[in-house]
Amino acid sequence: MRILLTNDDGVQAAGLHAARRALGRIGEVFVVAPERPRSAVGHSITLHKPLRLTAITFPDGAEGFACNGTPADCVALGYEVVMSGRCDLVVSGINAGANLGWDVVYSGTVAGAREGAVLGIPSLAVSLCLPENVAANTISFEPIATFIGQVAERIQRYGLPPHVLLNINIPYKPDASELPIAITRQGRREYVNRIAVREDPYGRPYYWLGGSVRPEEPEPGSDVYAVQHGAISITPIHLDMTAYSLMEALQGWGWETFPIEERDHEAT
């Protein structure tokens, strides 16, 4: 199995390297990850500046590539350039922080896996739902990485439908001996107080995006509910974003033809 590994926390992130070691036990791992953290960049790609791959050697002697682009750029370059178009699985993570509900719109981690799905490669995004008071450099990602290896083996055995990815979120339970697993749907996760207004030393305003999650009871069956109740959430996500339930209603909006009139565009 040829596995492309990326993330949005940067090429030196502990979660990435725990995943690299675990996946290396079941296949050949090619690391192509951002040279610096690129969280919340969504599925952006780089069109207006050169992209570069820099070969690096990790402390244990393994090799990989740092890229000056986004997670989606990393997957595109990893697949086309580094792996010469031969890839069996894309893994994005392990992210230090949740990617639940509407987070998938913003998440660079999910975008890495989604780019794999765009390319027709079975893909998964993995996130550890760390609370804000727990730093990523104070914990071990190894148990989670072992689980991701098991997921990769199942994908190899059973396959995924074309252009579908798995979004996996794992609750942070340092004292748990085991965690239940829930197959979930994407839930709702909305942020409030998103824009903080501040002032620089010259009295000019500037703005800081952030916010906090709106406190509300999640719906049973959703990814947010599963993680909140201590279960690993596995959510299948596909690329088709069509709101099929609205199509019939839209037909009843009285659509007719749109008259395009010829107009005189002579200069005045």
N, C-alpha and C positions, 0 to 999 in steps of 0.2 A: 504494500500500500504506500503510495506517494502522497504525503500530507503537506499542505501549505499552511503555515502557522503565522498569524498576525495578531495585532491588538490595537488599542488606541491609547494605552498607557505608556507606550514607548518601548524601544527594543531592549532596554535594561530592566524592565519590570519583573518583579519576582513571580507574578502569576504566569507570565509568558514562559519563563524558564522551567517552572514546575510542569506546565503542560508539555513543553518540549521534551523533558526527560521521560514523562509518562508515555507520550505518544511514540517516542523513540523505541519503546519496547515492542511496538506492534507494527511499525513501518518506518519508512525513510522520511525524516522531517526536514522541510525547507523553511527556514525562518526569514521572513521579509516583513519588517515592522517599522513604524515611524521612528525617526531618529530622536524625537522628543514627544512628550505627551500630546495627544490630539483628541482629547475627550470632547464630546458634544459637537463634532464637526459634521455629523449626519453622513449622508451619502455624497458628499462633495467630492469632485475630482478636479485635478489640476490641469488647466488648459492654457494658461497664459505665462507659464515659466517652465524652464527645463526641469525634468525629474531626474534624480540621480540615485544610483544604488552604490552604497559603500560597503565593501566586504569587511566584516569584523570577526574576531575570534573571541569567544567567551572564555571565562576563567577555567572552565573544565575542558577546554580544547575544542569544543564544538564550534562550528562556523555558521554564519548567517549574513544577512544584509540589513543595513539601516537605510531607510528611504526618507527623502525630504518631503514626501507627500503625505496624503491622508491614508487611512486604512483601506479605502476603496482603491486608491492608487497602488498601494502595496500589493493587493491581491491581483490587480490587473498586470502589474509588472512581474510579480512572482510567477504567475501562470504563464505569461507569454515569453518572458525573457529568461528567468531563472530556471523554470521547469520545462521550457520548450513545449508548452501546451499539453503536458502529460501530468495530470493531477487527479487523484482519486477522492480527495477530501480536503475541504477548507475548514480550518478551525480558527475562530477569533476569540482571544481571551488568554488567560482567565482575567476578567476585568475586576478591579478593586472597587466595587460598588454595583448597585442594582441597575438592571435595565428592564423594567417592568412596565406594563401598560403602554401609555403614550410615550414613554421614554424611547421606544424604538424609532420614533421619528427623528430624534436628535442624536441617538447613540452612534458613535464611531465604531464601537464594538460590533453592534448588530449590522452596521453598514458593511463591515469587512466580510461577514458571512453572506450578506445580501448580494454583494458583488460576486461572490462565488456562485450563488444561485442564478444570477444574471448570466454567468458563463456556462450554466448547465452542470455545475459540479455540486455534489452533495455537500452541504455546509451546515455548521453549527456555531452559534455564539454562546459564550459561557461567561457568567457573571457571579461573583460572590457578593452577597448583599451585606456589605459591611456597614455597621452604624457609624455615624460621624465621629464618635469618640474612640474608634479603633483604627489605628494606622496600619496600612498594608505591610509595612516593614517590621511589624511586631508579631505577625502570625505566619503559620505554615500553610502554603497552598497545596502541599503534597497529597493529602487525602482527597481533595477535590479533583486534582489532576488524575488520580487513579480512576475515579469515577468517569471522567471524560474519556479516558482510554477505553472503558467498558462501553460507553455510548458509541465511540468510533467503531468498535468491533461489531456492535449491533447494526450500525448503518451499513457496514461492509456486508453483513449477512443478509439483511432484509431490504436494504436500499431505501431511497427516498423518491417521491414523485419528482418529475422535472420542475425546476424553478421553485423548490420549496426548501426552506431552512428550518432548523430547530433553534429556538431561543430558550436557553437554559439558565435559570436563576436558582441559586443555592443559598438558603438562609444561613446566617452565621450563628452556629450553635457549637461553641468550643467544647462543651461538656457532653455533647450527644454521642452515644455509641453507634447510632444509626439514624438515618433520616428517611421518612416515607417519601414516595415519589408520586406526583400528581401530573396527569396529562391535562393541560389547561388551555383555555382560550385567552386571548389578549384582554386585559382588563382596562380600567380607567385609572390614570394617575395624573392628577392635575396640580400644577404649581401655582402658588399665590405669592403676593408681595415680591414679584419677580425683578423689579427694577429699583435699585437703591440709588438715590441721587446724592452725590457728594460734591465737595468743592476743593479745587486745587489751591496751592498757596497764593495764586494770583486772583482768587475769587471767581474763577470760571467753573461752571458746573461740569461734572462728568458723571457717567452712569456705569453701574456695575450690575450685570445680569446674574441672577441666581434664584433666590426664592426658596420656599419650603413647600413640602407636599401638603396639599389640602387634607385636613383630617376628615375622613369619611369612611364608612363601613364598606369594604369591598364586596363585590358580588361573589357568592359561592361559585366555584368552577373557574374562576379567573386566576391568572398568574399572581396578581397582587394578593388575593385571598390565600392561595396556597402557601406562599412564602410567609405571610403574616401568621399563619397557623403552623409554621415549622416544617413545611414540606418542600422538597425540591420541585420546582415547576419546569415542565417541558412543554413548550408551546410551538406547534407547527405554524409557520408563517409563509404565505405565498406572495408572489409579486403582484398578482392581480388585485388592485385596490378599488375595483368597481363596486359601487353601492347598488347591488342588484335589486334590493328591496324598493329602491326609488325609481327604477326604470319605468315601471308601468304607470306610476303616478305622473312622471314627467310627460308621458305620451298624452295625458289628459290636460295639458296646459294650453291647448289650443294652438299647436304649432301649425303654421302654413309655410308657404315658400317665402323666402326673404327677397324682396325686389331690389335688385342692384341696378340703379339708374346710371345711364351714361351722363357724364358731366363735362362741361367745357372747362378744361384746365389751362386755357390760354393765360399767359402772364398779363397782369394788369399794370 
